[in-house]
Amino acid sequence: MSLADKLIVNLCPTGMIPRRAKVPSVPVTPEEIAADVRRCRDAGASIVHLHARGEDEEPTWRPERYQEICEAVAAETPDMVLVVTTSGRDWSELEKRSASLTVTGVSKPEMASLTLGSMNFPTGPSVNSPQTIEGLARAMQERDIVPELEVFDVGMANYARSLAEKGVLQGPFYANILLGSRGTADLSAANVAAVLAGLPNGTTWALAGIGRFQTRANTLATTLGGHVRVGLEDNPYYDWSDRTDATNARLVERAVRIGRELGREPATPEEARQIIGLKPVDRT
């Protein structure tokens, strides 16, 4: 199978919202996250998108916690593509949002999320001003970290292209298209096509469906030649008809099974780097 036919599975294991009271399998501690990533790597995931939680399960921006998590994941799965979040869902200060970018050593992240506009989530707004977006983009460039562009609607895709034309964003370009959240664009083929038309040329893209739309999004992206994002950050249930609890590994396994049924084998982490255009990494 050619590299172009391989399927990148991007794992989002924790996010900022799931709590064990409602999502029993969500990992919290560095050790739990690392063990869960190992299971998902074995199942076919090649990228992991990391959020940090404190021992109380609450999200944290603290750089020392990100250092602990990245070190634990890198020790358990040294070949995984490491991505850290710069989410502004719980805090807006640039210093806090860029703290995750300061992880050093062999566990230094290769990519970091960059949300390309403000939006409403069901629980409240996420504010991403142009100044913050550009500030985070500059901080990533200074540390040789590739932005993981987070796109929730067509306007964000258009803004990514504009920033690329201005040189604020530089390739390689990788985008997670996240559809189906209340307050942003619905999951539909028309919306996917519009977003793809708006992104910078040559963007490698993955599609995420929020909640009940995750499997539909996985199937649509795989069919269209894109890649997929899965995990408890976006979807707590394996089966929405009876609210069967999901685990990250089961969600990865299903995405891989769908990919194989559509003729696409999961990409290894090194193959994912080649597809996106990331530099090789040696953490041994």
PAFISE-66744 format. One record per residue: residue in three letters; x, y, z of N, C-alpha, C in turn. Coordinates in pm, whole numbers, plus 32768, in hexadecimal, padded with zeros to 4 digits. Layout:
BEGIN
alaXYZXYZXYZ;...
END
This chain:
BEGIN
met80547F8980008000800080008058807C8000;ser803580DD7FAC808481587FA6806B81AF8020;leu80CA8207803B80BE826280AD804082B780A1;ala801B82DB80287FA6833180147F2482EE8040;asp7F24826880457EAB8220806B7EA482048101;lys7F0D8222814B7F0E820781DA7EB282698224;leu7E80823B82967E21828982E67E6282B2836A;ile7E6D833483827EA1836684017E2E83698466;val7E43832A84D97DE1832D85467E1A838685B5;asn7DD983F685CA7E03845A862D7DAE844486AA;leu7DEF842587187DAB840687957DA1848187EE;cys7D27849E88207D13850A88827CDB84CA8902;pro7D32849E895C7D07844589C87CBF84858A3D;thr7CD585068A577C9F853F8AD37C4C85BC8AC0;gly7C7E861E8A757C39869D8A697C3186E58AEE;met7BD387438AF87BC387948B717B3F877A8BB9;ile7AE287378B797A5A872A8BAE7A3F86A48BF4;pro7A62862F8BBA7A3A85B08BF77A6F85A08C85;arg7A1785728CDE7A3B85508D677A1584BE8D81;arg7A5B847D8DDA7A4683EE8DEF79B883CF8E1E;ala7976842D8E6078EE84158E8E789283F48E19;lys78AF842C8DA4785C84128D2E78A583C68CC1;val792A83CF8CC1797C838B8C5C79E483388CA7;pro79C082BF8CD17A1582738D2E7AA282568CFC;ser7AB5824D8C797B3682248C437B9582968C23;val7B6C83128C3D7BC583808C197C42837D8C6F;pro7CB9837F8C317D35837E8C7F7D53840A8CB5;val7D9184118D2A7DA984918D6B7E3C84A68D8C;thr7E7A84478DD07F0484578DFA7F63843E8D84;pro7FDF846E8D8E803F84528D22804D83BD8D05;glu804F836C8D6E805F82DC8D5B7FE6829F8D14;glu7F6E82CB8D3B7EF482998CFB7EEF82C38C68;ile7F1183408C4D7F1083708BC37F7483218B6F;ala7FEC830E8BA3805382C68B58802882368B3B;ala7FEC81F28B9D7FC081688B897F4F81628B23;asp7EF681C48B267E8881C88AC67EBC81E38A39;val7F1C823C8A2D7F58825889AB7F9C81DB8975;arg7FDC818E89CC801C811289A17FB680B28965;arg7F4480A289A77EDB804A89737EAA807C88EB;cys7E9C80FE88DE7E6A813688617ED4813087F3;arg7F52813F88187FBE812E87B67FBC809F8781;asp7FAA803F87D97FA57FB387AF7F2C7F998755;ala7EC27FE787687E487FD587197E4F801C8692;gly7EAE807886807EBD80B985FF7EC5815085FF;ala7EC1819186747ECF8223867A7F6182498662;ser7F7782BD8625800082EA860A801C83768640;ile7FB483C386617FC28449869A7F72844E871B;val7FA6849587807F5884A987FA7F54853E881A;his7EDA856F88327EBC85FB88507EA3860488E6;leu7F028642892F7F03863B89C17ECF86B88A06;his7E7786A28A687E4D87078AC97E8286DB8B51;ala7E9A873B8BA87ECA871B8C2E7E5B872B8C94;arg7E5686CE8CF27DFA86D48D647E4B86CC8DE5;gly7E18870E8E4C7E5086FD8ED07E1B867E8F10;glu7E4A865F8F877E1D85E88FCD7D8785EF8FED;asp7D5086698FF07CC1867C900C7C6C86738F8D;glu7CA9864C8F1D7C69863F8E9A7C5486C38E54;glu7C6D87338E967C5787B58E587CC687D48DF3;pro7CA288138D837D09883A8D227D6F88988D60;thr7DE9888F8D317E5288E88D607EA889158CEA;trp7EDC898F8CF37F3789C28C8E7FC989B68CBB;arg7FDF89858D34806489878D7180CB893C8D1B;pro813A897E8CFA819D893D8CA281DB88C18CDF;glu81EA88BE8D65822688488DA281CE87CD8D92;arg814A87E08D9080F0876E8D7A80FB873D8CEB;tyr810487998C8C8118876F8C01819D87268BF0;gln820387558C35828587118C2E827786818C60;glu8231866F8CCF821F85E98D0781D3858F8CA6;ile816885C38C6D811585728C138162854F8B94;cys81A385B28B5881ED85978ADD826085358AF5;glu82A385428B67830E84E48B8682D984568B99;ala8267844A8BDC822D83C58BF1820283868B6D;val81C383D58B17819683A18A96820D837D8A3E;ala827383D48A3C82E983B989E98333833D8A18;ala833383268A9C837682AE8AD0832A822F8AAB;glu82A682378AAB825281C28A8F824681A889FA;thr823A821389AB822A820689198285826D88D6;pro8307825088CF836682B3889E835382DD880D;asp830B828E87BF82FB82B18732828083068716;met82258315877681A98360875C81C683F2873B;val8174842B86E2817984BA86C781358502873C;leu818085578783814C859A87F98117862487D7;val809B863C8802805886BC87ED802586ED8874;val8039876D8893800187A6890D7F99880F88E8;thr7F3B882689437ED38888892B7F0189138956;thr7EC6897989177ED28A0389467E458A3D8958;ser7DE989E8897E7D5C8A0E89877D458A8689E3;gly7CE78ADA89BA7CBF8B4C8A0C7C378B3B8A4C;arg7C0C8AC08A567B878AA78A897B778AD18B1C;asp7BE18AC08B6C7BD98AE18BFA7C2D8B5A8C21;trp7C878B878BCB7CD88BFE8BE87CFF8C3E8B63;ser7D138CC18B687D2A8D0B8AED7DB68D478AE2;glu7E008D528B527E818D948B4F7EE48D498AF7;leu7F2A8D928AA17F898D558A457FF58D088A90;glu80228D3A8B01808A8CF78B4F805D8C6C8B7A;lys7FE08C618BA87FAD8BDF8BD27F958B848B5A;arg7F5F8BBC8AF17F3D8B698A7D7FB98B348A36;ser80278B7C8A3F80A38B4F89FE80FD8B008A5B;ala80D48AEC8AD881298AA68B3981488A178B0D;ser80E989D68ACB80FE894B8AA0816D89408A38;leu818C89B089F681F289AF898D827F89A989C6;thr828D89BB8A49831189C38A87834A893D8AB1;val830288D08A968336884A8AB583BA88368A6B;thr841D88048AB284A387F78A7984D387668A7D;gly854787508A41858386CB8A42854D867389D4;val855D85F089E585338593897D849C858D8970;ser845485C089D483C185BE89CE838786408998;lys83DB8696896083AD87138924834186F688BD;pro82D0874188C1826687288860828F875087D2;glu825E870487738276872386E7820C878086AE;met8195877C86E9812587CC86B980D988048731;ala8089886B8718803588A487807FB788DC873E;ser7F4788CF87847EC888FB874B7EC48992873F;leu7E8489C286D67E6F8A5086C07DE28A64868B;thr7D898A8F86E47CFE8AA786BD7CF58B2D8676;leu7CB48B2F86047CBE8B9F85A77C4A8C0385B1;gly7C078C0786227B9E8C6B86347B508C5286B3;ser7AFD8CB186D67AA78CA3874B7A298C568726;met79EB8C18878B79748BC7877179298BB187F3;asn78B18B7B87E778628B55885B785E8ABE8868;phe78818A8C88DF78678A02890477E489FF8953;pro77A889898965772A898289B3773889BB8A40;thr77B089B48A7977C289E38B0377F88A728B0C;gly78158AB08A9978488B388A9D78A48B558A28;pro78D38BD38A1F79258BF989AD79B88BD389BC;ser79F98BC3894B7A8A8BB689447ABB8C2C88F0;val7B038C88892F7B2B8D0488ED7BBB8CF688BA;asn7BCB8D0C88397C4E8D0587FA7C5F8D8187A2;ser7C978DE987DB7CA78E6887937D148E5A872A;pro7D118EB086C47D7E8EAD86617E088EBF86A1;gln7E108F1487087E918F2B87497EC38EAB878F;thr7E668E6387D07E8D8DE688137EB58D7C87AE;ile7E698D6F87437E888D0C86DD7F128D2586A3;glu7F2E8DA186807FB18DC0864780208DB286AE;gly80028DD4872D80668DC38796808B8D3287AA;leu80268CDA87A980418C4B87B7808D8C16873E;ala80678C4386C780AC8C17864D81408C3E8652;arg815C8CB8868181E98CE4868D82348C9086F4;ala81F28C74876582338C2387CC82538B978798;met81FB8B5F874682168ADC870B828B8AE286AA;gln828D8B4A865782FC8B5885F883818B628640;glu83858BAE86AD84018BBF86F884368B3B872F;arg83DC8ADE874984038A5E8785840289EB8720;asp83F08A0D86A183EF89A8863683818941864E;ile830B8973867482958920868A8231893D861C;val81FC88D685DD819E88E7856D811188F885A4;pro80C7895D857A803D896D85A97FE388FB8579;glu7F9288CC85D47F25887185B27EA988CA85A8;leu7E8788F385307E1E8955851B7D9689198540;glu7D4E895C859A7CCA892D85C37C6089858581;val7C0C894585307BAD898C84DB7B20895A84F9;phe7ACC89B585287A428993854C79DC89C984E9;asp7A078A1D848D79AB8A4F842679FB8A8583B1;val79B38AAF834879F68ADA82CD7A4A8B5782E3;gly7A198BB383377A648C2D83507AEE8C138388;met7AFA8BAD83DE7B7D8B8C84167BDB8B5783AA;ala7BA58B0B834C7BF78ADA82DC7C278B4F8287;asn7BCE8BAD826C7BF48C23821F7C608C748267;tyr7C548C7C82ED7CB68CC7833B7D3D8C828338;ala7D3D8BFD83397DBB8BB3832F7E018BD482AB;arg7DB58BD882407DF18BF981BE7E2A8C8781C0;ser7DDF8CE481FC7E0D8D6E82047E8F8D788253;leu7E968D3182C67F0F8D3583177F858CF482CE;ala7F698C8E827F7FD38C4F823080068CB081C6;glu7FAC8CF981877FD58D5A812080288DCA815C;lys800E8DEE81D980598E56822080DD8E228258;gly80EF8D9D825981688D63829181618D498326;val80ED8D65836580DD8D4983F380DC8CB28409;leu809C8C6A83AE809F8BD883AE80F98BAA833C;gln814E8B4A835B81A78B1182F781988A7A82F7;gly81A98A3F8281819889AF82768201896282C4;pro81E888E182D98177889582A480F588B682EC;phe808688AA82A1800388C982D87FB8884782F8;tyr7F85884283737F3187D1839D7EB8880B83E5;ala7E4187DD83C27DC7881383FE7D6E87A48432;asn7D3A87B984AB7CCA876B84DE7C4B87BA84C3;ile7BF1878184787B6F87BE845D7B0C878084BF;leu7AD687D185197A80879F858479F187CF856D;leu79998773854879108797852478AC874C857C;gly7838878B858E77CC874A85D777B387818662;ser780687E1868F77EF881C8712778388868709;arg772B888A876D76C388EF876F77048979877D;gly76E889D2872077248A568722778A8A6B86B3;thr77B289FE8670780C8A0985FD77D089B6858B;ala781E899F852277E9896084A977BE88CF84C1;asp774F88AA8483771F88208486777C87C58436;leu77738743845377B786E18400776486C78384;ser779986ED8312775886D0829277C386D08227;ala77A8868A81B978078687814A781C87128111;ala77B18763810F77BC87EB80DA781A88408130;asn780F883281B478668880820B78F788518201;val790B87CE81F67993879B81E579D087D38165;ala798387D080F879B78802807879D988968080;ala798488E480C1799E897380CD7A1B898F811F;val7A2D8946818C7AA4895881DF7B2189328191;leu7B1E88C2814C7B93889581007BB888FC8095;ala7B53893980577B6E899E7FF07BAF8A1A802B;gly7B978A3480AC7BCB8AAC80EB7C538A9E8128;leu7C828A2481407D038A0E81847D798A308129;pro7DEE8A4A81637E658A5F81117E8089E880B7;asn7EB38A0480417ED389987FE47F3689378023;gly7F1F88B7800B7F7B8851803E7F65882880CD;thr7EF2884F81087ED7882D81937EB3879981A0;thr7EF6875381F97ECD86CD82227E5D86E08287;trp7DED869782767D7A86B382CC7D4086338309;ala7D09864683807CC185DC83C67C3A861383ED;leu7BD885BB83F67B5085E484187B2885A7849E;ala7AF085FB84F47ABB85CE85757A2785EC8579;gly79D9858C85A8794C85A285C0793485A88655;ile78F2860F868378DC86208712786885C7873F;gly787D858187AF7814852E87E877E684C0878B;arg776484BB87757729844F8726775684508694;phe779A84BA866A77C384C485DD784F848E85C3;gln78908458862A791C842F8619792C83C285AF;thr78DE835985B778EF82EA855878CA831484CA;arg7863836684BD783E8399843878B183EB83FD;ala78EE843E8451795D8490842279D3843983FB;asn79F283D4844D7A5F8378842C7A49833883A4;thr79D0830A838B79B282C5830D79BA83268298;leu7983839E82A879868401823C7A158428821A;ala7A658444827F7AEF846D82667B3F83FE8222;thr7B2B838382517B74831382187B4E83008185;thr7ACF831081677AA0830380DD7AD9836F8082;leu7AE483E880B77B10845A80677BA88466805C;gly7BF1840D80A07C82841380987CC484658105;gly7C74849081677CAC84D981D87CD5847A8248;his7CE384B282BE7D0C846583327CA8847B83A3;val7CBD843B84167C55843D847C7C8F84648504;arg7C3784A085567C5584BB85E27BEA84758635;val7C16842C869C7BB983E486F37BE683F28784;gly7B8B83DB87E07BB083D8886C7B45840E88C8;leu7B5983F8894A7AF7841F89AE7AE884B689BB;glu7B4B8503898E7B398594898F7ABE85BD8941;asp7AA5857888D17A38859C887779BB8549888C;asn79C884D188C07959847388BE7961840F8932;pro790584148992790E83BC8A0778D2833189F2;tyr7885831E8986783B82A089777869825288FD;tyr786D81CE890F78898177889D780B81658849;asp779A815A888C7719814A884976B881B08884;trp768E820E883476358278886575A682488878;ser758181DA883A74F781AA884774DA817A88D4;asp754081408917752A811089A0758E814C8A03;arg75D881B389D5763981F88A2A76A281988A64;thr76D4813E8A11774180E68A3A77C081388A47;asp780181308ABB787B817E8AD178E881538A70;ala793181B68A4079A1819C89E77A2381958A36;thr7A88815A89F97B13816A8A247B5D81A089AB;asn7BCE81E189C47C1A821689537C4781A788F6;ala7C728136892C7CA280C988D87C338092887F;arg7BBA808388B57B4B805088627B2880B287F2;leu7B2F8133880E7B12819687A67B7B81918738;val7BFB817F875F7C64817186FA7C4F80F286AA;glu7C32808586EF7C1E800686A97BAF800F8641;arg7B42805486637AD4806186037AFF80B5858B;ala7B47812385A37B75817685347BD2812884D8;val7C2980D685137C84808484C47C37801B8475;arg7BD27FDE84B47B837F7A846D7B3A7FB783F6;ile7B00802D840A7ABD8072839B7B218090832C;gly7B9880C083557BFE80DD82F17C238063829F;arg7C377FF482E27C5D7F7A829A7BEE7F4A823E;glu7B727F5882697B037F2F82137AF87F878198;leu7B2E7FFF81A07B2E805C812F7BB5805E80E7;gly7C0B7FFC81087C887FED80BF7CFA804480EF;arg7CF68070816E7D6080C781A17D9880918225;glu7E15806F82237E59803F829A7E8380B582F2;pro7E8880A283777EB4811083CC7F46813283B8;ala7F6381B383B57FED81E183A8803781CD842B;thr80B381A68423810881A68499812B823884BB;pro815E82518533818782DA855181EC831284ED;glu824D82C284C582AF82F58466826E831283DE;glu821082BD83B581C882D88338817483568345;ala8138836C83BA80EA83E683D08143846183C1;arg81BC845B83F7821A84CC83E8823884E68355;gln824B847C830A826A848D827B81F384CA8232;ile817B849D8251810384D0820E80F18565822B;ile8103858B82AA80ED861782D28162866E82A8;gly81DB863782AB82538686828D82A086AD8309;leu828D8661837782D5867C83F18363864483E9;lys83BA8679843D844486478442844785C0848A;pro84A6856C846684B584EE84B284DA850B8543;val84B184B2859B84CA84C086298506843F865F;asp856C844B86B385A883D886F585A583F1878B;arg854F83AB87D2854583BB88648583834688B1;thr85CA82F0886B8607827D88AF868382A788FB;
END
